[in-house]
Amino acid sequence: MNALSHHGTARTGAGPGPATARSARALRLRLSGALAPVFLVLSGLLAWGAAETEPGDTQTVVAVLSSVCFFAFCAALIDAVRVALGMRRERRSSAV
């Protein structure tokens, strides 16, 4: 791995790091906040569907899909909390 970036210039390491990088935090917060309930409802509906189907391959597939949706809900919720705390911390440090 070389020290060249995409534009062919050497990286100095003086750029913003993960702690100071500014991304579209408000958009991430809105997306995570909107998708978390969608994944939670979808997970519940799929779990209900898995409980109502006959035991076999279909039930297993629906149960796995329900688990994947629940994992996506947890990831979206964690991301929303992290972004909200980061925005709050940034506001406090800029206000002082």
N, C-alpha and C positions, 0 to 999 in steps of 0.2 A: 504494500500500500504506500503510495507516495504522498507528499505533502501538498499536492496541487489540488485546487478546487476545480469546479466545472469550467471556469473561465481561463484556466491555465496560469493563474497567479498563485504565488505561494501564500499559504495561510500564516498569519502572524500569531493567532491565538488571542488577539486583543478584542475580538468581536464579542457581542453579548453571549453570555453563557446561559445555561438552562435556568438559572435563578433570575436573570435579568432580561430574558428574551420576552418580547411582547408579541403575542399572537392575537388572533381574533377571539379573545376570551369571552366577550359578550355573546358571540355567535355560538361558541362551544357550550356556553351555559344554557342558551335557549334550546339548542339541539338536544343536549343531554336531558334537560328538564322536560322536553316534549316527548322524547323517545322512551324515557324510563317508564312512564305509566302505560305506554303502548305495549312495551315488552312484558310488563307485569300482567296486564289483561290477557295478552296473547298466551302467556305461560299458563295462566289459570284456565283459560278456555281449552287449551291443549291437554292439560292435566285432567280436566273434566271429561274431555273426549276419550282420553286413554282409559279412564275409569269406566266409561260406558261401553267400550268395545269389548268384543270377545277376546280372551287370552290368545296370544299368538304373535305373529310377526308384525301385524298392523299396530297392535297395542304397544309393542316395544318401540316401533318407529315414532309413534305419536308421543310416547313418554320421553324419548330422547330429544325430540323437538321441543317439548315443554321444558326440559332441563336446559337446553341451549338458550331458549328465550329467557329463562330465569337468570342464567349467567350473564346474558346481555343486559338485563335489567340491573343486576348488581354492578356491572361495569359502568353503565350510564349513570347510576346513582353516585358511585364513588367519584367519577369524573366531575359531575356537577358539584359535589361537595368540595373537591379539591380546587376547582376553578373559582367557586364562590369565596372560599377562604383566601385564595391568592389575590383576588380582586379586593377583598376587605383589607388584607394586609398592605396592599399597594396604596389604597386610599389613606390608611392610617399613617404610613410613612411619608406620603406626600403632603399630608395636612400638618405635620409637625415641623 
